[in-house]
Amino acid sequence: MWLPADETLKDVFGLAGHHALITGGSSGLGLDIARCFLSAGARVTITGTDAAKLDQAAAELGENAAGFVCDVTKLDEANDFAGLVQDKRGTVSILVNNAGRTVKQPLDVMTPEEFQDVLNIHVSGAFACSRAFVKQIEASGNGSILFTASMSSFLGIPNVIGYSAAKAAHVGMVRALATELAPRGVRVNGVAPGWIDTPLFRKATSSDPARRVKIDGRIPMKRLGSGADIGWAMTYLASRAAGYVTGHILVVDGGALHGF
């Protein structure tokens, strides 16, 4: 349908009336996603395990944001947490499964416990949150679930087998949940960030110049991405503009996945 006369592009691409919950939202890409959602008109609730960081981030984000401590690996607490958020902040219409961690170790050094810890956050945690919030999202009438995927969802990146397994699982979760939840009016999509200019990225590559050269040479656009690039991609997928988009992983990487 073409844009009605009484609506603007902001009505279609914006998030006014939405309440978004972003796991792992107190720093990094989660915080950048929160900034974009707020700019698009949504109310935002961020979660994390560090209360001080959450308070600082929520204060920076402003009056339409709040932070709640939540460890997504405590799977049996997810339903109670969803109820708490609804009681304190209202019904959630957008869930962003963003919480995560990585362990960089070669296969014969990484322990089974380290491998499982990564899966617990990215995969089991995202499952538990999606399950806990889906009824709220369905009740909103125009909600969606989003996942932060990765280049390692598609590329073979050495020494991060746990992270790669988890992010590949996100692709399967997006496709399966999109199919299952579409009849309930819930869309499910993901964003796969390329190499993003963050403090963590700079720290990781400052001691490995060869890796930085390899990364730079792979990106056809010849620059790193920004947190806003990811946040705005998430905003689009959560908006009415993407109302017929589900089961999709939007790759935001400057062409790196397909570059040669």
C-alpha positions as CSV (number, residue, x, y, z in Angstrom):
1,M,0.0,0.0,0.0
2,W,1.3,3.5,-0.9
3,L,1.8,5.9,1.9
4,P,-1.6,7.2,3.0
5,A,-2.1,11.0,2.8
6,D,-2.4,11.3,6.6
7,E,0.9,9.5,7.3
8,T,4.6,10.3,7.0
9,L,7.7,8.3,6.4
10,K,8.3,8.5,10.1
11,D,5.0,6.7,10.8
12,V,6.1,3.8,8.5
13,F,9.8,3.6,9.4
14,G,9.5,4.8,13.0
15,L,8.8,2.9,16.2
16,A,6.3,5.2,18.0
17,G,4.1,3.1,20.3
18,H,6.6,0.3,20.6
19,H,8.3,-1.0,23.7
20,A,11.6,-2.7,22.9
21,L,13.5,-5.0,25.2
22,I,17.2,-5.4,24.3
23,T,19.3,-8.0,26.1
24,G,22.9,-7.1,26.5
25,G,21.9,-3.5,26.1
26,S,24.2,-1.6,28.5
27,S,27.2,-1.3,26.1
28,G,28.4,-2.1,22.6
29,L,25.9,-2.8,19.8
30,G,23.1,-3.3,22.3
31,L,23.4,0.3,23.5
32,D,23.7,1.5,19.9
33,I,20.5,-0.3,19.0
34,A,18.8,1.3,22.0
35,R,19.9,4.8,20.8
36,C,18.4,4.2,17.4
37,F,15.1,2.7,18.7
38,L,14.7,5.7,21.0
39,S,15.4,8.1,18.1
40,A,12.7,6.3,16.2
41,G,10.1,6.9,18.9
42,A,10.2,3.7,20.9
43,R,10.4,3.2,24.7
44,V,13.4,1.0,25.5
45,T,14.2,-1.4,28.3
46,I,17.8,-2.7,28.4
47,T,19.1,-5.7,30.3
48,G,22.5,-6.9,31.5
49,T,24.2,-8.4,34.5
50,D,26.1,-5.3,35.7
51,A,23.7,-3.0,37.6
52,A,26.1,-0.1,37.6
53,K,26.6,-0.2,33.9
54,L,22.9,-0.5,33.3
55,D,22.1,2.5,35.5
56,Q,24.7,4.6,33.7
57,A,23.5,3.5,30.3
58,A,19.8,4.1,31.1
59,A,20.7,7.6,32.5
60,E,22.5,8.4,29.3
61,L,19.6,7.2,27.1
62,G,17.1,9.4,28.9
63,E,13.6,9.3,30.3
64,N,12.1,6.8,27.8
65,A,14.7,4.1,28.8
66,A,15.2,1.9,31.9
67,G,17.5,-0.9,32.8
68,F,16.8,-4.2,34.6
69,V,19.4,-6.7,35.7
70,C,18.9,-10.0,34.0
71,D,21.1,-13.0,33.4
72,V,19.7,-14.7,30.3
73,T,21.4,-18.0,31.2
74,K,19.1,-18.4,34.2
75,L,16.5,-20.0,32.1
76,D,14.0,-20.8,34.8
77,E,13.8,-17.1,35.7
78,A,12.8,-15.9,32.2
79,N,9.1,-16.1,32.6
80,D,9.2,-14.2,35.9
81,F,11.4,-11.6,34.4
82,A,9.0,-11.1,31.5
83,G,6.2,-10.5,34.0
84,L,8.3,-8.1,35.9
85,V,9.1,-6.0,32.8
86,Q,5.4,-6.0,31.8
87,D,4.3,-4.9,35.3
88,K,7.0,-2.1,35.6
89,R,7.2,-0.9,32.0
90,G,4.3,-2.3,30.0
91,T,3.9,-4.9,27.3
92,V,7.0,-5.6,25.2
93,S,6.4,-5.5,21.4
94,I,10.0,-5.9,20.2
95,L,12.6,-8.3,21.6
96,V,16.2,-8.0,20.6
97,N,18.2,-11.1,21.5
98,N,21.6,-9.4,21.6
99,A,23.3,-10.7,24.8
100,G,26.4,-12.7,24.2
101,R,30.1,-13.4,24.8
102,T,32.9,-15.1,23.0
103,V,35.9,-17.2,24.0
104,K,38.9,-17.1,21.6
105,Q,40.8,-20.3,21.9
106,P,41.9,-23.0,19.4
107,L,39.9,-26.2,19.4
108,D,42.4,-28.2,21.5
109,V,42.7,-25.5,24.1
110,M,39.0,-24.5,24.5
111,T,37.3,-26.4,27.3
112,P,33.9,-28.0,27.0
113,E,32.8,-25.6,29.8
114,E,33.9,-22.6,27.8
115,F,32.1,-23.9,24.7
116,Q,28.9,-24.5,26.6
117,D,29.0,-21.2,28.3
118,V,29.0,-19.4,25.0
119,L,26.1,-21.5,23.7
120,N,24.2,-20.9,27.0
121,I,24.1,-17.2,26.5
122,H,23.6,-16.9,22.8
123,V,21.3,-19.9,22.1
124,S,19.6,-21.1,25.3
125,G,19.3,-17.6,26.6
126,A,17.7,-16.3,23.3
127,F,15.4,-19.3,23.3
128,A,14.3,-18.6,26.9
129,C,13.7,-14.9,26.3
130,S,11.8,-15.5,23.1
131,R,9.6,-18.1,24.8
132,A,9.0,-15.8,27.8
133,F,8.1,-12.7,25.8
134,V,6.3,-14.1,22.8
135,K,2.8,-13.8,24.3
136,Q,3.4,-10.1,25.0
137,I,4.8,-9.5,21.5
138,E,1.8,-11.4,20.0
139,A,-0.6,-9.3,22.1
140,S,0.9,-6.1,20.8
141,G,-0.5,-6.8,17.4
142,N,2.6,-5.7,15.4
143,G,5.6,-7.0,17.2
144,S,8.7,-8.8,16.3
145,I,11.7,-10.7,17.6
146,L,15.2,-9.8,16.4
147,F,18.5,-11.6,16.7
148,T,22.0,-10.2,16.5
149,A,23.8,-12.7,14.2
150,S,27.4,-12.4,12.9
151,M,29.8,-12.8,10.1
152,S,30.6,-16.1,11.8
153,S,27.0,-17.2,11.0
154,F,28.3,-17.6,7.5
155,L,32.1,-17.6,7.4
156,G,34.6,-20.0,8.9
157,I,36.5,-17.9,11.4
158,P,39.2,-19.8,13.3
159,N,39.6,-20.0,17.1
160,V,35.9,-19.1,17.9
161,I,34.2,-22.4,17.5
162,G,31.7,-21.8,20.3
163,Y,30.7,-18.3,19.0
164,S,30.5,-19.7,15.4
165,A,28.3,-22.5,16.5
166,A,26.0,-20.1,18.4
167,K,25.7,-17.6,15.6
168,A,25.0,-20.3,13.1
169,A,22.3,-21.5,15.4
170,H,20.8,-18.0,15.3
171,V,20.2,-18.4,11.6
172,G,18.3,-21.6,12.2
173,M,16.3,-20.1,15.1
174,V,15.3,-17.1,13.0
175,R,14.0,-19.3,10.1
176,A,12.2,-21.8,12.4
177,L,10.6,-19.2,14.6
178,A,9.6,-17.0,11.7
179,T,7.7,-20.0,10.2
180,E,6.2,-21.0,13.5
181,L,5.2,-17.5,14.7
182,A,3.9,-16.0,11.5
183,P,0.4,-17.2,12.0
184,R,0.4,-15.5,15.4
185,G,1.4,-12.1,13.8
186,V,5.0,-12.1,15.1
187,R,7.8,-11.5,12.7
188,V,11.3,-12.9,13.4
189,N,14.5,-11.5,11.7
190,G,18.1,-10.9,12.4
191,V,21.0,-8.6,11.6
192,A,24.5,-9.9,10.9
193,P,27.0,-7.2,11.6
194,G,30.2,-7.1,9.7
195,W,33.3,-5.6,11.2
196,I,32.2,-2.7,13.3
197,D,34.4,0.1,14.7
198,T,34.0,-0.4,18.5
199,P,36.4,-0.2,21.4
200,L,36.3,-4.0,21.6
201,F,37.2,-4.4,17.9
202,R,40.1,-1.9,18.2
203,K,41.4,-3.7,21.3
204,A,41.2,-7.1,19.6
205,T,43.0,-6.0,16.4
206,S,45.6,-3.7,17.9
207,S,47.7,-6.7,19.0
208,D,47.1,-8.5,15.7
209,P,48.0,-6.2,12.8
210,A,47.9,-9.0,10.3
211,R,44.3,-9.7,11.1
212,R,43.4,-6.0,10.7
213,V,45.0,-6.0,7.3
214,K,43.1,-9.1,6.3
215,I,39.8,-7.6,7.5
216,D,40.4,-4.3,5.7
217,G,41.2,-6.0,2.5
218,R,38.0,-8.0,2.5
219,I,35.6,-5.0,2.8
220,P,34.6,-3.6,-0.7
221,M,33.4,-0.4,0.9
222,K,36.9,0.1,2.4
223,R,35.7,1.1,5.8
224,L,34.5,-0.4,9.1
225,G,30.8,-0.1,10.0
226,S,29.4,1.9,12.9
227,G,27.1,0.9,15.7
228,A,24.4,3.1,14.2
229,D,24.6,1.1,11.0
230,I,23.4,-1.9,13.0
231,G,20.9,0.1,15.0
232,W,19.2,1.5,12.0
233,A,19.1,-1.9,10.3
234,M,17.4,-3.3,13.4
235,T,15.0,-0.3,13.4
236,Y,13.9,-1.0,9.9
237,L,13.3,-4.6,10.6
238,A,11.2,-3.7,13.6
239,S,9.1,-1.1,11.8
240,R,6.0,-1.3,9.6
241,A,8.3,-0.7,6.6
242,A,9.4,-4.3,7.0
243,G,5.9,-5.6,7.6
244,Y,6.2,-8.4,5.0
245,V,9.8,-9.3,6.0
246,T,10.2,-12.4,8.2
247,G,12.8,-15.2,8.4
248,H,15.5,-12.9,7.0
249,I,19.1,-12.2,8.1
250,L,20.0,-8.7,7.0
251,V,23.8,-8.7,6.5
252,V,25.3,-5.2,7.3
253,D,28.9,-5.6,6.4
254,G,30.0,-3.2,3.6
255,G,29.9,-6.1,1.2
256,A,32.4,-8.2,3.1
257,L,30.4,-11.5,2.9
258,H,30.3,-11.4,-0.9
259,G,33.5,-9.4,-1.6
260,F,36.5,-11.0,-3.3
